[in-house]
Amino acid sequence: MDCFYCTYRVEAEDPLEHLARQHADQVDVAADRVTARVQLRIACPYCPFTLRTEFRPTDIDAMLADENSIEVGLVAFNLLLFHLTQDHDPGLNGERLIERRDFHPTG
């Protein structure tokens, strides 16, 4: 697949590693130390959706010391790739949105 952020041709077996290492700046990280929860947000490059997920890391301080860590990127880009395969036509590099009325992420 072609990377949707750069001209790199991503090997099919591991696009997540390229995305997490080279495009971590696409992931917005917000943390709440009181609840020890972290929220990740990433915008779809093809549609107006912003995908979000929350989790409670084992060590929030260690994670926040490096907000662009590979682990954070892997979680966020995995969510994005799921969205792309479910809601965009992968044969057109995600350019055409497939109609799905049951998927409405907040944006």
VEXDREN-2710 file (C-alpha; in Angstrom, 1 decimal):
% VEXDREN-2710
k/r/px/py/pz
1/MET/0.0/0.0/0.0
2/ASP/1.1/3.6/-0.5
3/CYS/1.4/5.6/2.6
4/PHE/-1.3/8.2/2.8
5/TYR/1.0/10.8/4.5
6/CYS/4.1/10.5/2.3
7/THR/5.4/8.9/-0.9
8/TYR/6.7/5.8/0.8
9/ARG/5.5/2.4/-0.5
10/VAL/4.6/0.5/2.6
11/GLU/5.2/-3.3/2.6
12/ALA/1.9/-5.0/3.1
13/GLU/3.1/-7.1/6.0
14/ASP/3.8/-4.2/8.3
15/PRO/2.3/-0.8/7.5
16/LEU/1.7/0.0/11.2
17/GLU/5.5/0.2/11.9
18/HIS/6.1/2.7/9.2
19/LEU/3.1/4.8/10.2
20/ALA/4.0/4.8/13.9
21/ARG/7.7/5.6/13.4
22/GLN/7.4/8.1/10.6
23/HIS/4.0/9.8/11.2
24/ALA/3.6/9.9/15.0
25/ASP/2.9/13.7/14.7
26/GLN/-0.5/12.8/13.3
27/VAL/-1.6/11.4/16.7
28/ASP/-3.0/13.8/19.3
29/VAL/-2.3/12.6/22.8
30/ALA/-4.3/13.9/25.8
31/ALA/-3.8/12.5/29.3
32/ASP/-5.6/12.9/32.6
33/ARG/-3.3/12.1/35.5
34/VAL/-6.2/12.1/38.0
35/THR/-8.0/9.3/36.2
36/ALA/-4.8/7.8/34.7
37/ARG/-6.5/7.7/31.3
38/VAL/-5.0/8.6/28.0
39/GLN/-7.0/9.6/25.0
40/LEU/-5.7/9.3/21.5
41/ARG/-7.1/11.1/18.5
42/ILE/-6.2/10.7/14.8
43/ALA/-7.9/12.3/11.8
44/CYS/-8.8/10.3/8.8
45/PRO/-6.8/11.5/5.8
46/TYR/-9.7/10.9/3.5
47/CYS/-12.8/12.1/5.3
48/PRO/-13.8/14.5/8.1
49/PHE/-13.8/11.8/10.9
50/THR/-11.6/12.0/13.9
51/LEU/-11.1/8.7/15.5
52/ARG/-10.7/8.4/19.2
53/THR/-9.9/5.8/21.8
54/GLU/-9.1/5.9/25.5
55/PHE/-7.1/3.5/27.6
56/ARG/-5.3/3.3/30.9
57/PRO/-1.6/2.6/30.4
58/THR/0.3/0.6/32.9
59/ASP/2.7/3.5/33.6
60/ILE/1.2/6.9/32.6
61/ASP/4.3/8.8/33.5
62/ALA/6.6/6.7/31.4
63/MET/4.2/6.9/28.5
64/LEU/3.9/10.7/28.8
65/ALA/7.6/11.1/28.9
66/ASP/7.6/10.1/25.2
67/GLU/4.2/11.0/23.7
68/ASN/5.3/10.0/20.3
69/SER/6.4/6.5/21.4
70/ILE/6.0/3.6/19.0
71/GLU/3.4/2.0/21.2
72/VAL/1.1/5.1/21.1
73/GLY/1.4/5.2/17.4
74/LEU/0.7/1.5/17.0
75/VAL/-2.6/1.9/18.9
76/ALA/-3.7/5.0/17.0
77/PHE/-2.8/3.8/13.5
78/ASN/-4.3/0.4/14.1
79/LEU/-7.6/2.2/14.8
80/LEU/-7.2/4.3/11.7
81/LEU/-6.4/1.3/9.5
82/PHE/-9.5/-0.5/10.8
83/HIS/-11.6/2.6/9.9
84/LEU/-10.0/2.7/6.4
85/THR/-10.7/-1.0/5.7
86/GLN/-14.3/-0.7/7.0
87/ASP/-15.4/2.6/5.6
88/HIS/-13.3/3.4/2.6
89/ASP/-12.6/1.5/-0.6
90/PRO/-9.1/0.1/-0.2
91/GLY/-8.8/-0.4/-4.0
92/LEU/-8.9/3.4/-4.5
93/ASN/-6.4/4.2/-1.7
94/GLY/-9.3/5.2/0.5
95/GLU/-10.6/8.0/-1.8
96/ARG/-14.2/6.8/-2.1
97/LEU/-16.2/6.5/1.1
98/ILE/-18.3/3.4/1.3
99/GLU/-21.8/4.1/2.6
100/ARG/-22.2/2.8/6.1
101/ARG/-24.9/4.3/8.3
102/ASP/-23.9/2.4/11.4
103/PHE/-20.4/4.1/11.8
104/HIS/-20.5/7.6/13.2
105/PRO/-17.3/8.4/15.2
106/THR/-17.2/11.8/16.9
107/GLY/-15.2/14.4/15.1
END
